Amino acid sequence: MKKLIFLSAALLLFAVIGYSAYQLREIGQNNAQEAGMHNWLLQYHPRSQAVAEASGEGFPEASDDDPPALQVVNQSIVDLQAERPSVVGWLTIPNTRIDYPFTQGVDNAQYLHLDLNDRWSASGTVFMDFRNNKDLTDFNTILYGHHMRSGSMFGTLQQFDNQSFFDNNKTGTIFLANATYEIEFIAFAVIPPSDSGIYHPTIETEAERSAFLDHVTDVARHYRDVGVTVEDRIITLSTCNYEFHNARMVLIGRLVEV
């Protein structure tokens, strides 16, 4: 009997070790795949006009004959969209690892576990809510990304839960093909996924906009008053949080075209 118990325990231990090794191998492969994709994408990393001018390159000057929508162009986004048409733009937040292009699928499940090569990926791709307009003209545009343990994707959004970090990191940038926006961060919150006050990409009326802004101040763990109004446009960055079951954390900002 003792031999049988010992054998069973040994087999169980070997099974656990084998499964753990398999999991570590999967994690390693997923991390390597994600890193490879990100390194490839960096060739299309948009640069600000100030950086381009400082290097003596500048951006192509717009012709008077160009349509108004083409007066400001991030050529790197245009080039990336030629390679990956589903790309909408690029999101960068200083002092974090959030520095990725974002896409939009036919629904909010398509890019949960697909990279931009349409290969399965544990980290997926940062994506815009499928109900939002790609030109950021909605009142509340929502971007989703995974909270990866490695800190990739939206993993470092967690840093904004620290009051000091929130106070000292006030802006991010979104690059579209025909416009660049500064994000003025106004709030960080931890909420349930059922919070329809925040997860509402189709806000239209002034009353709905006002209710959204009031709700943000109510649920915010950290808040910065920048004088946001119902005439502004909002960006909401969302990822998982492990503070309670199925929690989500959101970083909310105002879009200002630059």
Long-range contacts (C-beta under 8 A, 24 or more apart in sequence): 26-122, 27-122, 30-121, 30-122, 30-123, 31-150, 31-152, 33-115, 33-119, 33-121, 34-115, 34-121, 34-122, 34-123, 34-148, 34-152, 37-115, 37-116, 37-117, 37-121, 38-100, 38-152, 41-80, 41-100, 41-101, 41-116, 44-76, 44-77, 44-79, 44-80, 44-83, 44-90, 44-101, 45-76, 45-90, 45-99, 46-74, 46-76, 46-77, 46-90, 46-92, 46-175, 46-180, 47-76, 48-173, 48-180, 49-180, 69-178, 70-178, 71-178, 72-178, 72-179, 72-180, 73-177, 73-178, 74-175, 74-176, 74-177, 74-178, 74-180, 76-175, 77-101, 77-175, 77-176, 77-177, 78-177, 81-177, 84-116, 86-116, 87-116, 88-128, 88-134, 88-176, 89-174, 89-175, 89-176, 89-177, 90-174, 90-175, 91-126, 91-143, 91-172, 91-173, 91-174, 91-237, 92-172, 92-173, 92-174, 92-175, 93-156, 93-169, 93-172, 93-173, 93-183, 94-169, 94-171, 94-172, 95-159, 95-165, 95-169, 96-156, 96-157, 96-159, 96-169, 97-151, 97-152, 97-155, 97-156, 98-145, 98-153, 98-154, 98-156, 98-157, 98-172, 98-237, 100-125, 100-126, 100-145, 100-153, 101-125, 101-126, 102-126, 102-127, 102-128, 102-143, 102-145, 103-127, 103-128, 104-128, 104-129, 104-130, 104-132, 104-134, 105-130, 106-130, 108-144, 112-146, 122-146, 122-148, 123-148, 123-152, 123-153, 124-153, 126-153, 126-154, 129-201, 131-201, 131-202, 132-201, 134-176, 135-176, 135-179, 136-174, 136-176, 136-179, 136-181, 136-233, 136-235, 136-255, 137-233, 138-201, 138-202, 138-203, 138-233, 139-203, 139-204, 139-208, 139-209, 139-212, 139-230, 139-233, 139-234, 140-200, 140-201, 140-203, 140-212, 140-234, 140-235, 140-236, 141-201, 141-233, 141-234, 141-235, 141-236, 141-255, 142-199, 142-201, 142-235, 142-236, 142-238, 143-235, 143-236, 143-237, 143-238, 144-238, 144-239, 145-237, 145-238, 145-239, 146-239, 146-240, 147-239, 147-240, 147-241, 147-242, 147-249, 153-239, 154-237, 154-238, 154-239, 155-239, 157-237, 157-239, 157-249, 157-251, 158-241, 158-249, 160-185, 160-188, 160-222, 160-249, 160-251, 161-188, 161-190, 161-221, 161-222, 161-249, 163-222, 166-222, 166-224, 167-222, 167-224, 170-224, 171-253, 172-253, 174-235, 174-255, 179-257, 180-257, 180-258, 181-235, 181-255, 181-256, 181-257, 181-258, 182-255, 182-256, 182-258, 183-235, 183-253, 183-254, 183-255, 183-256, 184-226, 184-253, 184-254, 184-256, 185-224, 185-251, 185-252, 185-253, 186-216, 186-223, 186-224, 186-225, 186-226, 186-228, 186-252, 186-253, 186-254, 187-216, 187-217, 187-220, 187-222, 187-223, 187-224, 187-250, 187-251, 187-252, 188-220, 188-221, 188-222, 188-249, 188-250, 188-251, 188-252, 189-216, 189-219, 189-220, 189-221, 189-249, 189-250, 189-252, 190-221, 190-241, 190-243, 190-244, 190-247, 190-248, 190-249, 191-219, 191-247, 191-248, 191-249, 191-250, 192-246, 192-247, 192-248, 193-246, 193-248, 195-219, 195-248, 198-236, 198-250, 198-252, 199-236, 199-238, 206-230, 216-252, 220-252, 226-254, 228-254
